[in-house]
Amino acid sequence: MGVHLHGRGALIPTGRKYPIHTIEDSHLRSAWDLLDYEVWATDGEIGRLEGLIMDEASWRLGYLDVKAGDWLLNRSVLVPTLWVKSVSWADCRINLHHSRDVI
């Protein structure tokens, strides 16, 4: 079973410890920082990241909830996080390994 994380209202169970953002560790980023990033396939833009789906047992982010553009009638699609090739923090963009046809 998963927990759908949408917007900034995260579901956080009690008693769980999390790393804290520090100025000393500029590599530590919040997954929330990715919201509204562009999501790109190898052959073009898919849409914008609206939310994250997490497996509540393992606390692993399993899927990206992407609001697709006009090419898919503005529907939301779930993209496995294993398909993420890279994240460009400077360009606010998530790049995938697959083409739009696969999506």
SEDRENBA-256653 format. One line per 2 residues: number of its first residue (from 0); their letters; for each residue x negated, y negated, z negated of C-alpha. Coordinates in nm, 2 decimals. Layout:
<tortors>
NUM = a = X,Y,Z | ...
</tortors>
This chain:
<tortors>
0 = mg = 0.00,0.00,0.00 | -0.13,-0.35,0.08
2 = vh = -0.08,-0.70,-0.05 | -0.01,-0.97,0.20
4 = lh = -0.20,-1.28,0.13 | -0.04,-1.58,0.30
6 = gr = -0.13,-1.94,0.24 | -0.30,-2.03,-0.09
8 = ga = -0.06,-1.83,-0.31 | -0.28,-1.52,-0.36
10 = li = -0.16,-1.23,-0.56 | -0.43,-1.17,-0.83
12 = pt = -0.39,-0.89,-1.08 | -0.48,-0.96,-1.44
14 = gr = -0.80,-0.84,-1.58 | -0.99,-0.86,-1.25
16 = ky = -1.32,-1.05,-1.24 | -1.42,-1.24,-0.93
18 = pi = -1.75,-1.41,-0.82 | -1.74,-1.78,-0.87
20 = ht = -1.84,-2.03,-0.60 | -2.17,-2.20,-0.69
22 = ie = -2.37,-2.47,-0.53 | -2.67,-2.25,-0.56
24 = ds = -2.52,-1.98,-0.33 | -2.41,-2.15,-0.01
26 = hl = -2.35,-1.81,0.16 | -2.05,-1.72,-0.06
28 = rs = -1.73,-1.82,0.11 | -1.37,-1.78,0.03
30 = aw = -1.15,-1.58,0.27 | -0.90,-1.86,0.23
32 = dl = -1.14,-2.09,0.41 | -1.06,-1.89,0.73
34 = ld = -0.69,-1.98,0.73 | -0.60,-2.17,1.05
36 = ye = -0.92,-2.07,1.22 | -0.90,-1.99,1.59
38 = vw = -0.92,-1.62,1.67 | -1.09,-1.54,2.00
40 = at = -1.10,-1.21,2.20 | -1.39,-1.15,2.44
42 = dg = -1.18,-1.30,2.73 | -1.00,-1.59,2.56
44 = ei = -0.82,-1.73,2.26 | -0.56,-1.51,2.08
46 = gr = -0.42,-1.76,1.83 | -0.47,-1.89,1.48
48 = le = -0.52,-1.71,1.15 | -0.21,-1.73,0.93
50 = gl = -0.28,-1.48,0.66 | -0.47,-1.18,0.54
52 = im = -0.36,-0.83,0.46 | -0.55,-0.66,0.18
54 = de = -0.54,-0.30,0.05 | -0.46,-0.34,-0.31
56 = as = -0.63,-0.01,-0.41 | -0.97,-0.09,-0.26
58 = wr = -0.94,-0.48,-0.25 | -1.06,-0.46,0.11
60 = lg = -0.93,-0.70,0.37 | -0.78,-0.47,0.63
62 = yl = -0.60,-0.70,0.88 | -0.59,-1.05,1.00
64 = dv = -0.24,-1.19,1.05 | -0.27,-1.40,1.37
66 = ka = -0.01,-1.63,1.51 | -0.05,-1.56,1.88
68 = gd = -0.02,-1.84,2.14 | 0.20,-1.88,2.44
70 = wl = 0.04,-1.58,2.61 | 0.22,-1.35,2.36
72 = ln = 0.54,-1.56,2.31 | 0.41,-1.71,1.98
74 = rs = 0.44,-1.38,1.80 | 0.23,-1.27,1.50
76 = vl = -0.01,-0.98,1.55 | -0.21,-0.78,1.31
78 = vp = -0.58,-0.75,1.40 | -0.80,-0.50,1.21
80 = tl = -1.09,-0.67,1.04 | -1.32,-0.40,1.19
82 = wv = -1.27,-0.58,1.52 | -1.43,-0.90,1.39
84 = ks = -1.76,-0.95,1.57 | -1.86,-1.28,1.40
86 = vs = -1.73,-1.59,1.22 | -1.84,-1.94,1.33
88 = wa = -1.80,-2.16,1.02 | -1.92,-2.46,1.23
90 = dc = -1.66,-2.40,1.51 | -1.38,-2.28,1.27
92 = ri = -1.36,-1.97,1.49 | -1.33,-1.59,1.45
94 = nl = -1.47,-1.38,1.74 | -1.35,-1.03,1.81
96 = hh = -1.51,-0.73,1.98 | -1.21,-0.67,2.20
98 = sr = -1.03,-0.82,2.50 | -0.67,-0.97,2.49
100 = dv = -0.55,-0.66,2.67 | -0.64,-0.44,2.37
102 = i = -0.46,-0.68,2.14
</tortors>
